[in-house]
């Protein structure tokens, strides 16, 4: 596999580069340090199978444009995309293969599957999602929390996200609450609480190191080689 890495000088970019080794054939980073291209225009056409983006959500348009122009698959691992940026991703998947996930961890993919199954088993339960990250994370709720909500919504089509809780007023049965904590150097903790009148089921995933995300991104990139156009997720990788 031949991969181009966008966000190459970031913390995640460096970990992904270590995981891929010689499979990285091009690097882009806005700071331009270490001889890395600042833009895709500066990088120019490079024969590659996939473009991996772990930079910033605002880079989506440039990443997808480069992938479409050069016939590459795209792996989008950034979070915090605006509705317009998400639409760019969905539109690009009509032309090229696009892998899009708010979390590249295999464990989180399993958590999403379990949360959906558990929600189906307890259709009347209250469900709350809690996510914890380090104090440098800029988006809240996390992309993973949204993934968990969307997985549950597949079996609860009337579900509504309720991000943060304050003021007066009872929760409705349609609400799925999402609470975000930002503190210290926490890599990532995600919990799904499913509570009935008689019992509570808690599903939890805790990341010990960001290396698991880098390995997941590398697996996703290799998975995309040779795929046809369309939108792919961690659920496809699990299968």
C-alpha positions as a Python dict, from the first residue, in 0.01 Angstrom:
ca = {
    (1, 'X'): (0, 0, 0),
    (2, 'X'): (109, 357, -72),
    (3, 'X'): (-31, 622, 161),
    (4, 'X'): (-24, 1001, 178),
    (5, 'X'): (-54, 1135, 532),
    (6, 'X'): (-221, 1470, 600),
    (7, 'X'): (-140, 1609, 944),
    (8, 'X'): (194, 1430, 932),
    (9, 'X'): (363, 1648, 1196),
    (10, 'X'): (82, 1619, 1449),
    (11, 'X'): (85, 1377, 1742),
    (12, 'X'): (-145, 1131, 1567),
    (13, 'X'): (27, 1180, 1233),
    (14, 'X'): (361, 1078, 1379),
    (15, 'X'): (210, 767, 1538),
    (16, 'X'): (42, 667, 1212),
    (17, 'X'): (370, 718, 1025),
    (18, 'X'): (540, 483, 1272),
    (19, 'X'): (267, 224, 1222),
    (20, 'X'): (284, 244, 841),
    (21, 'X'): (660, 277, 806),
    (22, 'X'): (770, 268, 443),
    (23, 'X'): (412, 263, 319),
    (24, 'X'): (398, 643, 360),
    (25, 'X'): (492, 797, 24),
    (26, 'X'): (383, 1157, 87),
    (27, 'X'): (335, 1392, 381),
    (28, 'X'): (140, 1716, 426),
    (29, 'X'): (133, 1940, 735),
    (30, 'X'): (39, 2305, 761),
    (31, 'X'): (354, 2389, 959),
    (32, 'X'): (583, 2261, 683),
    (33, 'X'): (842, 2140, 934),
    (34, 'X'): (1081, 1851, 874),
    (35, 'X'): (1066, 1906, 498),
    (36, 'X'): (695, 1818, 484),
    (37, 'X'): (477, 1986, 220),
    (38, 'X'): (256, 2263, 360),
    (39, 'X'): (-28, 2201, 112),
    (40, 'X'): (-141, 1940, -137),
    (41, 'X'): (-51, 2181, -416),
    (42, 'X'): (304, 2191, -281),
    (43, 'X'): (309, 1811, -256),
    (44, 'X'): (190, 1768, -614),
    (45, 'X'): (70, 1443, -775),
    (46, 'X'): (209, 1137, -596),
    (47, 'X'): (117, 779, -699),
    (48, 'X'): (-77, 652, -399),
    (49, 'X'): (-361, 421, -301),
    (50, 'X'): (-503, 624, -13),
    (51, 'X'): (-493, 965, 156),
    (52, 'X'): (-517, 953, 537),
    (53, 'X'): (-636, 1270, 710),
    (54, 'X'): (-562, 1328, 1079),
    (55, 'X'): (-516, 1705, 1060),
    (56, 'X'): (-815, 1937, 1121),
    (57, 'X'): (-1175, 1917, 1009),
    (58, 'X'): (-1133, 2228, 794),
    (59, 'X'): (-893, 2034, 568),
    (60, 'X'): (-1171, 1803, 446),
    (61, 'X'): (-1229, 1986, 118),
    (62, 'X'): (-857, 1985, 24),
    (63, 'X'): (-813, 1619, 122),
    (64, 'X'): (-1114, 1504, -78),
    (65, 'X'): (-1024, 1720, -378),
    (66, 'X'): (-675, 1569, -390),
    (67, 'X'): (-810, 1215, -352),
    (68, 'X'): (-1062, 1263, -633),
    (69, 'X'): (-811, 1429, -864),
    (70, 'X'): (-550, 1157, -813),
    (71, 'X'): (-781, 856, -794),
    (72, 'X'): (-706, 770, -431),
    (73, 'X'): (-925, 638, -155),
    (74, 'X'): (-964, 868, 146),
    (75, 'X'): (-953, 780, 516),
    (76, 'X'): (-1099, 1062, 727),
    (77, 'X'): (-1005, 1034, 1094),
    (78, 'X'): (-1056, 1394, 1204),
    (79, 'X'): (-1359, 1497, 1410),
    (80, 'X'): (-1562, 1814, 1461),
    (81, 'X'): (-1679, 1846, 1100),
    (82, 'X'): (-1948, 2102, 1027),
    (83, 'X'): (-2267, 1984, 851),
    (84, 'X'): (-2128, 2133, 528),
    (85, 'X'): (-1800, 1944, 566),
    (86, 'X'): (-1982, 1619, 639),
    (87, 'X'): (-2184, 1671, 323),
    (88, 'X'): (-1858, 1708, 128),
    (89, 'X'): (-1752, 1370, 263),
    (90, 'X'): (-2083, 1205, 171),
    (91, 'X'): (-2074, 1360, -176),
    (92, 'X'): (-1715, 1247, -236),
    (93, 'X'): (-1815, 889, -151),
    (94, 'X'): (-2030, 892, -464),
    (95, 'X'): (-1710, 923, -668),
    (96, 'X'): (-1433, 755, -467),
    (97, 'X'): (-1401, 511, -175),
    (98, 'X'): (-1416, 704, 154),
    (99, 'X'): (-1360, 561, 503),
    (100, 'X'): (-1513, 793, 765),
    (101, 'X'): (-1511, 733, 1139),
    (102, 'X'): (-1511, 947, 1452),
    (103, 'X'): (-1287, 687, 1615),
    (104, 'X'): (-1049, 439, 1456),
    (105, 'X'): (-1037, 202, 1755),
    (106, 'X'): (-1157, -154, 1703),
    (107, 'X'): (-1270, -153, 2067),
    (108, 'X'): (-1495, 147, 2005),
    (109, 'X'): (-1645, -27, 1703),
    (110, 'X'): (-1732, -320, 1928),
    (111, 'X'): (-1872, -78, 2190),
    (112, 'X'): (-2102, 75, 1928),
    (113, 'X'): (-2227, -269, 1831),
    (114, 'X'): (-2288, -369, 2195),
    (115, 'X'): (-2461, -37, 2274),
    (116, 'X'): (-2700, -89, 1985),
    (117, 'X'): (-2776, -445, 2091),
    (118, 'X'): (-2831, -345, 2454),
    (119, 'X'): (-3056, -52, 2360),
    (120, 'X'): (-3271, -291, 2157),
    (121, 'X'): (-3302, -523, 2457),
    (122, 'X'): (-3416, -239, 2686),
    (123, 'X'): (-3645, -26, 2468),
    (124, 'X'): (-3784, 176, 2762),
    (125, 'X'): (-3453, 244, 2938),
    (126, 'X'): (-3301, 588, 2987),
    (127, 'X'): (-2968, 610, 2805),
    (128, 'X'): (-2683, 849, 2884),
    (129, 'X'): (-2341, 874, 2718),
    (130, 'X'): (-2040, 1013, 2906),
    (131, 'X'): (-1710, 1092, 2734),
    (132, 'X'): (-1383, 1209, 2894),
    (133, 'X'): (-1080, 1349, 2711),
    (134, 'X'): (-762, 1547, 2778),
    (135, 'X'): (-780, 1923, 2834),
    (136, 'X'): (-646, 2002, 2486),
    (137, 'X'): (-933, 1850, 2288),
    (138, 'X'): (-1121, 2128, 2112),
    (139, 'X'): (-1448, 1964, 2003),
    (140, 'X'): (-1725, 1848, 2233),
    (141, 'X'): (-1903, 1614, 2233),
    (142, 'X'): (-1642, 1385, 2084),
    (143, 'X'): (-1689, 1226, 1745),
    (144, 'X'): (-1700, 893, 1926),
    (145, 'X'): (-1994, 1006, 2140),
    (146, 'X'): (-2181, 1097, 1821),
    (147, 'X'): (-2092, 753, 1681),
    (148, 'X'): (-2242, 587, 1987),
    (149, 'X'): (-2557, 798, 1961),
    (150, 'X'): (-2598, 718, 1592),
    (151, 'X'): (-2551, 344, 1659),
    (152, 'X'): (-2825, 354, 1922),
    (153, 'X'): (-3050, 562, 1698),
    (154, 'X'): (-3055, 273, 1450),
    (155, 'X'): (-3274, 84, 1698),
    (156, 'X'): (-3434, 397, 1847),
    (157, 'X'): (-3526, 608, 1544),
    (158, 'X'): (-3702, 868, 1762),
    (159, 'X'): (-3391, 930, 1973),
    (160, 'X'): (-3272, 1290, 2012),
    (161, 'X'): (-2925, 1405, 2122),
    (162, 'X'): (-2923, 1616, 2439),
    (163, 'X'): (-2570, 1756, 2480),
    (164, 'X'): (-2505, 1879, 2833),
    (165, 'X'): (-2770, 1913, 3100),
    (166, 'X'): (-2856, 2226, 3295),
    (167, 'X'): (-3153, 2429, 3411),
    (168, 'X'): (-3495, 2294, 3498),
    (169, 'X'): (-3704, 2037, 3318),
    (170, 'X'): (-3744, 1661, 3315),
    (171, 'X'): (-3571, 1450, 3055),
    (172, 'X'): (-3795, 1302, 2787),
    (173, 'X'): (-3794, 936, 2688),
    (174, 'X'): (-3659, 1033, 2346),
    (175, 'X'): (-3350, 1202, 2489),
    (176, 'X'): (-3008, 1041, 2490),
    (177, 'X'): (-2791, 1262, 2705),
    (178, 'X'): (-2428, 1324, 2616),
    (179, 'X'): (-2195, 1468, 2879),
    (180, 'X'): (-1838, 1581, 2807),
    (181, 'X'): (-1549, 1616, 3051),
    (182, 'X'): (-1210, 1771, 2963),
    (183, 'X'): (-927, 1715, 3209),
    (184, 'X'): (-561, 1629, 3242),
    (185, 'X'): (-407, 1395, 2989),
    (186, 'X'): (-692, 1143, 2955),
    (187, 'X'): (-660, 968, 2618),
    (188, 'X'): (-1027, 881, 2598),
    (189, 'X'): (-1301, 720, 2808),
    (190, 'X'): (-1650, 647, 2676),
    (191, 'X'): (-1938, 507, 2878),
    (192, 'X'): (-2294, 417, 2783),
    (193, 'X'): (-2538, 394, 3075),
    (194, 'X'): (-2863, 207, 3008),
    (195, 'X'): (-3095, 243, 3305),
    (196, 'X'): (-3439, 95, 3374),
    (197, 'X'): (-3649, 118, 3690),
    (198, 'X'): (-3479, -193, 3828),
    (199, 'X'): (-3127, -213, 3686),
    (200, 'X'): (-2843, -28, 3515),
    (201, 'X'): (-2613, -166, 3248),
    (202, 'X'): (-2290, 27, 3190),
    (203, 'X'): (-2069, -30, 2886),
    (204, 'X'): (-1723, 130, 2905),
    (205, 'X'): (-1419, 166, 2683),
    (206, 'X'): (-1096, 327, 2803),
    (207, 'X'): (-804, 403, 2574),
    (208, 'X'): (-465, 339, 2730),
    (209, 'X'): (-262, 496, 2449),
    (210, 'X'): (-321, 684, 2124),
    (211, 'X'): (-123, 414, 1945),
    (212, 'X'): (-444, 209, 1921),
    (213, 'X'): (-592, 484, 1700),
    (214, 'X'): (-284, 487, 1479),
    (215, 'X'): (-301, 109, 1433),
    (216, 'X'): (-672, 137, 1356),
    (217, 'X'): (-608, 406, 1096),
    (218, 'X'): (-341, 189, 935),
    (219, 'X'): (-583, -106, 927),
    (220, 'X'): (-852, 115, 773),
    (221, 'X'): (-613, 240, 505),
    (222, 'X'): (-507, -111, 407),
    (223, 'X'): (-873, -219, 408),
    (224, 'X'): (-956, 53, 154),
    (225, 'X'): (-705, -55, -108),
    (226, 'X'): (-895, -178, -412),
    (227, 'X'): (-1239, -85, -277),
    (228, 'X'): (-1505, 63, -503),
    (229, 'X'): (-1663, 404, -451),
    (230, 'X'): (-1883, 439, -146),
    (231, 'X'): (-1884, 531, 223),
    (232, 'X'): (-1715, 283, 458),
    (233, 'X'): (-1707, 276, 840),
    (234, 'X'): (-1557, 77, 1125),
    (235, 'X'): (-1857, -156, 1104),
    (236, 'X'): (-1743, -253, 754),
    (237, 'X'): (-1394, -318, 887),
    (238, 'X'): (-1537, -537, 1165),
    (239, 'X'): (-1722, -746, 909),
}
